[in-house]
Amino acid sequence: MIVSAQVSVYPLGSDNLAPAIDLAISVLQEYEVDYQIGTMSTLISGEMEAVQAALNAMFSRVAAQYAVVMQCTLSNTCPLSLNSEESGR
């Protein structure tokens, strides 16, 4: 099943948010998912198992190094069509 997710990572207790967010985004490159980075969130699309694995790895890796909150919305009814020029993978 193809699903879409919108995910935001919020590092806590640091003035420099970029390292934690960059780490979260770098994890996506290891999975067979399409993604589009936005200013407030990242949109991810792909097979459900791949999207869930990527989200799990994203949180696990960031949480191992930073205090973090990750907010995610997952849908099987809101198709995500990413323009290949704007997306990763």
C-alpha atoms as a printed R data frame, in Angstrom:
   type eleno elety resid chain resno      x      y      z
1  ATOM     1    CA   MET     A     1  0.000  0.000  0.000
2  ATOM     2    CA   ILE     A     2  1.289  3.459 -0.890
3  ATOM     3    CA   VAL     A     3  1.156  5.979  1.958
4  ATOM     4    CA   SER     A     4  2.166  9.579  2.510
5  ATOM     5    CA   ALA     A     5  3.546 11.114  5.682
6  ATOM     6    CA   GLN     A     6  4.190 14.623  6.838
7  ATOM     7    CA   VAL     A     7  6.863 14.734  9.530
8  ATOM     8    CA   SER     A     8  8.393 17.506 11.615
9  ATOM     9    CA   VAL     A     9 11.367 17.136 13.963
10 ATOM    10    CA   TYR     A    10 11.691 19.535 16.885
11 ATOM    11    CA   PRO     A    11 15.028 19.400 18.736
12 ATOM    12    CA   LEU     A    12 14.707 20.600 22.333
13 ATOM    13    CA   GLY     A    13 17.144 22.467 24.541
14 ATOM    14    CA   SER     A    14 19.467 23.732 21.816
15 ATOM    15    CA   ASP     A    15 19.885 27.046 20.059
16 ATOM    16    CA   ASN     A    16 21.231 25.288 16.958
17 ATOM    17    CA   LEU     A    17 18.441 23.179 15.455
18 ATOM    18    CA   ALA     A    18 20.131 22.377 12.132
19 ATOM    19    CA   PRO     A    19 22.304 19.378 13.164
20 ATOM    20    CA   ALA     A    20 19.361 17.335 14.461
21 ATOM    21    CA   ILE     A    21 17.149 18.220 11.508
22 ATOM    22    CA   ASP     A    22 19.946 17.504  9.024
23 ATOM    23    CA   LEU     A    23 20.491 14.110 10.650
24 ATOM    24    CA   ALA     A    24 16.777 13.299 10.393
25 ATOM    25    CA   ILE     A    25 16.702 14.178  6.711
26 ATOM    26    CA   SER     A    26 19.895 12.258  5.954
27 ATOM    27    CA   VAL     A    27 18.240  9.066  7.207
28 ATOM    28    CA   LEU     A    28 15.656  9.287  4.406
29 ATOM    29    CA   GLN     A    29 18.375  8.819  1.789
30 ATOM    30    CA   GLU     A    30 18.843  5.248  3.023
31 ATOM    31    CA   TYR     A    31 15.259  4.197  2.254
32 ATOM    32    CA   GLU     A    32 13.239  3.631 -0.903
33 ATOM    33    CA   VAL     A    33 10.956  6.589 -0.261
34 ATOM    34    CA   ASP     A    34 10.308  9.848 -2.069
35 ATOM    35    CA   TYR     A    35 10.557 12.972  0.017
36 ATOM    36    CA   GLN     A    36 10.254 16.719 -0.284
37 ATOM    37    CA   ILE     A    37 11.837 18.986  2.317
38 ATOM    38    CA   GLY     A    38  9.795 22.002  3.339
39 ATOM    39    CA   THR     A    39 10.408 24.870  5.723
40 ATOM    40    CA   MET     A    40  8.275 23.404  8.518
41 ATOM    41    CA   SER     A    41  8.011 19.724  7.633
42 ATOM    42    CA   THR     A    42  9.068 17.008  5.231
43 ATOM    43    CA   LEU     A    43  6.645 15.075  3.030
44 ATOM    44    CA   ILE     A    44  7.431 11.389  2.506
45 ATOM    45    CA   SER     A    45  5.760  8.904  0.175
46 ATOM    46    CA   GLY     A    46  6.244  5.242 -0.667
47 ATOM    47    CA   GLU     A    47  5.307  1.726  0.278
48 ATOM    48    CA   MET     A    48  3.951  1.642  3.821
49 ATOM    49    CA   GLU     A    49  6.698 -0.621  5.132
50 ATOM    50    CA   ALA     A    50  9.447  1.618  3.729
51 ATOM    51    CA   VAL     A    51  7.854  4.827  5.039
52 ATOM    52    CA   GLN     A    52  7.345  3.330  8.499
53 ATOM    53    CA   ALA     A    53 10.913  1.999  8.580
54 ATOM    54    CA   ALA     A    54 12.282  5.391  7.539
55 ATOM    55    CA   LEU     A    55 10.237  7.199 10.199
56 ATOM    56    CA   ASN     A    56 11.339  4.735 12.871
57 ATOM    57    CA   ALA     A    57 15.006  5.093 11.894
58 ATOM    58    CA   MET     A    58 14.681  8.868 11.704
59 ATOM    59    CA   PHE     A    59 13.382  9.113 15.254
60 ATOM    60    CA   SER     A    60 15.760  6.479 16.659
61 ATOM    61    CA   ARG     A    61 18.885  8.119 15.236
62 ATOM    62    CA   VAL     A    62 17.970 11.646 16.197
63 ATOM    63    CA   ALA     A    63 16.764 10.628 19.669
64 ATOM    64    CA   ALA     A    64 20.054  8.806 20.303
65 ATOM    65    CA   GLN     A    65 21.891 12.138 20.073
66 ATOM    66    CA   TYR     A    66 19.343 14.854 20.898
67 ATOM    67    CA   ALA     A    67 16.262 15.527 23.000
68 ATOM    68    CA   VAL     A    68 13.609 15.637 20.303
69 ATOM    69    CA   VAL     A    69  9.903 15.655 19.533
70 ATOM    70    CA   MET     A    70  8.815 14.197 16.198
71 ATOM    71    CA   GLN     A    71  5.311 14.865 14.908
72 ATOM    72    CA   CYS     A    72  3.982 12.723 12.073
73 ATOM    73    CA   THR     A    73  0.765 12.449 10.111
74 ATOM    74    CA   LEU     A    74  0.340  9.274  8.047
75 ATOM    75    CA   SER     A    75 -2.287  8.792  5.341
76 ATOM    76    CA   ASN     A    76 -3.298  6.235  2.746
77 ATOM    77    CA   THR     A    77 -5.881  8.579  1.207
78 ATOM    78    CA   CYS     A    78 -3.910 11.749  0.569
79 ATOM    79    CA   PRO     A    79 -1.699 10.871 -2.364
80 ATOM    80    CA   LEU     A    80  1.555 12.712 -2.592
81 ATOM    81    CA   SER     A    81  2.846 13.511 -6.047
82 ATOM    82    CA   LEU     A    82  6.349 14.860 -5.732
83 ATOM    83    CA   ASN     A    83  7.986 16.737 -8.542
84 ATOM    84    CA   SER     A    84 11.275 14.884 -9.122
85 ATOM    85    CA   GLU     A    85 13.110 18.194 -9.441
86 ATOM    86    CA   GLU     A    86 12.042 19.184 -5.941
87 ATOM    87    CA   SER     A    87 12.252 15.856 -4.167
88 ATOM    88    CA   GLY     A    88 14.899 13.523 -2.833
89 ATOM    89    CA   ARG     A    89 15.706  9.970 -3.852
